[in-house]
Each structure stands twice: as C-alpha cells, then as structure tokens.
Amino acid sequence: MIDRALFDPAAVSDEIRAQNTDIVAKLAGLPDPMSVPPAVVRERRRQGLGPFPLMPLSPKAQTMTIDGPAGPIPLRIIAPDNPRGVYFHIHGGGWTWGTADEQDPWLDRLADRCGLAVVSVEYRLAPEDPYPAAPDDCEAAALWVIREAQSRFGTSRLFIGGESAGAHLSAVMILRLRDRHGLTPFRGANLFAGCYDLNLTPSVRHWGPERLILNTNDVRVFAQNFCGSTDRFDPDVSPIYADLKGLPPALFSVGTKDMLLDDTLFMSARWAAAGNRTELAVWPGGCHVFIRFDSAMSEQALSRIDAFVEGL
C-alpha cells in the first residue's frame, strides 16, 4: 500500500511549505485566468505572468514541421550527438495553454544525462480546436517518431512522457498506437501529474477555490474546453477507463498537494493491476507539476525520472 507517512503534514519540508504559500499568494493577486480569453492567458504566460516561472530556451533546440491531419505540426527537437534513445514529449497546459518550448531545461536534461533525442510536439489547443484535435496531432507526431527514429537519430529505443495534460495525452497515445496501429513501441512512459478522468476525480471535485497552481473550476473549464459534448467515459478521452493490458513500464509522479492526486493514484493502480510494470513516486507537499519550481524535492523528482529512463 501507499505509505501514509507521505501524506503527513510533518513530511513536507520547510522549503516546499514556503514555496506553496508564495504560489497561493501570488496567484490570489492576479486576475482569474478563467475570466479572460485563452489567448490573453497564453500571452501572459509568454511574459512570465502565469503561475510558473519562465524557463530559458535551449540554444540546442531546432524546429521542424511535419504533415498533420489539419495542416503542418511543429516539432521541437533537442538531440545530443549519437543519441541512445528518443523521447517523445507532450507538453501540459490544460489542453488550452502551453507550448513545446516552455520546458527546454527538462528536455536538455534528458538529452544530456540520458542521451535521448527529445521531440516535443506543438499540438492544436482547445477551445479553438477541441477533441480530437490534440490527440490527432500527437498521434501523427508519434507515428512520425516511430517511423523516423532509426534513420534520423540512429536508434529505435523509444520513450514517451509529459506533464499534466501532456501526461494524459501520452497515455492516450500509448492506447491509440496499440489499438489503432497494433504498435507497442515505447520502452517506458514518464507520466507526471496527469489528468486521466475528465469526469473529474474526487480530489479535483473536493479541492475548492484555492489556486495552488490550479483549483476546481480551472480543471472543470479545461475539461470542458477539451471535451465539449464528447462522452467523457470514452477511453480515448479518459484513459483511466481503457483496457490497460500490455502497456509499457510507467513511472507515475505526483505531489500530495496536487489537486490531481487521485488521477495518479487511481491510474497507477489500474496500470499495475493490468499486469504492467509500474512505479509510483508520491512527493510530500508537491503542488501541481512542482518540478517547474527549483527545490531540493524537484531535483529528487527529476533524478527519479532520469533513473527510470536509464533503467530501461
């Protein structure tokens, strides 16, 4: 069973406790992001006015485009010399915000420490392009990675991963590739703080108005932006309802102060119950995608990801 001591308030470090207090105070002083058009929030995030600090752009990153179901799809690529694998990355942002270049230091780290060529997809965003736009773009990009990895990067050792909505879309991709194409190409999946049930799990519903990165209404709006009138029990929308047999090893990570906590606890349990190798990392006091903030715990969580990838 999960160690209940992880959820003891005494397990939260002073550093993380202070960091969470600062995040709540900062966001309480900003306009409600759900009260303005998504385009306004996207621009604010580009200026560093969102919940997360800006991360520097990698000088090693290159961008190319591939054909997609509704037009060109940009791919952001960071690759070391002689890669030992390829990591297909899907960014977060509630299917509404976020870009492929917002987390370059993480991608640089995977390139430098794990020898991976990282390919991050710039998929279409909701509500302008609701389901199935984002999964369709990610599917096209995933198929490109599978097809081109050996010739472009010299390796067919493949991984997939993402954060928040990116973890959700990563799970959807694993299932689409298996069910639509008969493919199980990934050695491992790095799924950080995903939302796997768009009906909203209890931890989301019970959270309330406090915005520690997100609050209940934020996730409700994100889910509506993405789903529209689509059936939220469809496994292509909420992968927690899928048949999860025959899937790759996965590392599920989440903080105990992440309102999406239940999504990770429930999905990791179903992943393991289906007979798949599963690792669960629960981090005391961690807010939603806490690795966006510098801390000793963030370094521990990122090192756990490095070790997971290196072990496969």
TAFENTA-V728585 format. One record per residue. N is the residue number from 1. PHI is phi in whole degrees, 0 to 359 (none if undefined). OMEGA is omega in whole degrees, 0 to 359 (* if undefined). Layout:
N PHI OMEGA
N PHI OMEGA
This chain:
1 none 177
2 294 180
3 290 182
4 295 179
5 298 178
6 297 184
7 261 177
8 288 178
9 306 180
10 291 180
11 281 182
12 278 180
13 289 177
14 299 180
15 298 181
16 289 179
17 299 179
18 293 180
19 298 179
20 297 178
21 299 179
22 295 180
23 296 180
24 299 181
25 295 180
26 297 184
27 288 177
28 294 180
29 269 179
30 256 176
31 300 176
32 298 182
33 296 179
34 275 181
35 265 181
36 231 180
37 299 179
38 305 181
39 298 179
40 292 180
41 295 179
42 300 179
43 292 177
44 300 179
45 297 179
46 296 180
47 267 181
48 81 183
49 258 177
50 267 182
51 288 184
52 255 173
53 293 177
54 295 176
55 252 183
56 294 177
57 282 180
58 278 175
59 290 182
60 269 185
61 286 174
62 232 180
63 239 173
64 222 178
65 236 175
66 233 177
67 286 178
68 233 183
69 292 180
70 229 181
71 130 183
72 298 176
73 243 177
74 286 174
75 237 177
76 257 188
77 239 172
78 236 187
79 227 173
80 280 171
81 292 176
82 53 181
83 301 176
84 259 179
85 175 178
86 232 180
87 248 177
88 271 187
89 252 177
90 234 185
91 284 178
92 264 180
93 125 176
94 64 182
95 59 188
96 238 180
97 238 174
98 90 179
99 217 182
100 288 183
101 255 183
102 277 186
103 226 182
104 304 181
105 300 176
106 295 183
107 289 173
108 302 182
109 298 179
110 297 178
111 292 186
112 284 188
113 270 184
114 249 178
115 68 184
116 258 165
117 280 184
118 256 179
119 240 181
120 251 188
121 263 176
122 263 185
123 273 178
124 293 185
125 251 173
126 272 2
127 276 180
128 299 180
129 232 183
130 284 176
131 312 9
132 259 187
133 302 183
134 298 177
135 299 180
136 296 178
137 295 180
138 296 178
139 297 179
140 298 180
141 291 178
142 298 179
143 295 176
144 297 180
145 301 180
146 299 184
147 286 190
148 257 189
149 304 184
150 294 184
151 287 184
152 272 187
153 243 177
154 74 181
155 206 174
156 244 176
157 275 192
158 246 175
159 227 177
160 220 177
161 182 178
162 185 183
163 237 175
164 59 177
165 300 177
166 291 174
167 291 176
168 302 182
169 293 175
170 296 178
171 297 178
172 298 180
173 295 179
174 303 181
175 288 179
176 297 181
177 297 178
178 292 190
179 276 182
180 264 188
181 235 181
182 65 185
183 245 172
184 230 194
185 272 191
186 265 176
187 285 181
188 195 179
189 233 178
190 254 189
191 245 188
192 251 171
193 56 182
194 281 173
195 248 188
196 252 178
197 229 184
198 279 166
199 282 179
200 83 179
201 283 182
202 303 182
203 296 175
204 286 184
205 297 185
206 269 187
207 296 179
208 99 190
209 274 182
210 298 184
211 257 170
212 265 194
213 75 181
214 232 166
215 227 186
216 301 183
217 294 178
218 303 182
219 293 177
220 299 179
221 292 178
222 304 182
223 297 178
224 293 177
225 303 184
226 285 190
227 274 191
228 59 181
229 264 181
230 294 177
231 296 184
232 280 173
233 270 176
234 297 181
235 300 177
236 286 177
237 257 180
238 241 188
239 295 178
240 296 181
241 268 183
242 278 165
243 288 187
244 257 181
245 289 173
246 73 181
247 257 185
248 286 172
249 306 182
250 222 169
251 254 176
252 259 181
253 233 178
254 197 173
255 267 182
256 287 176
257 254 174
258 263 182
259 293 175
260 269 181
261 308 183
262 300 181
263 303 180
264 289 180
265 298 182
266 291 185
267 291 179
268 295 178
269 294 178
270 293 178
271 300 180
272 291 181
273 296 177
274 279 176
275 94 181
276 267 173
277 297 187
278 222 172
279 240 181
280 236 177
281 244 179
282 250 190
283 248 186
284 300 176
285 82 183
286 296 175
287 278 182
288 296 182
289 48 184
290 297 180
291 293 174
292 287 180
293 247 179
294 292 175
295 192 175
296 298 181
297 291 177
298 299 178
299 296 177
300 296 181
301 293 178
302 293 177
303 294 176
304 296 177
305 296 178
306 306 183
307 294 178
308 299 180
309 296 182
310 295 181
311 276 184
312 248 *
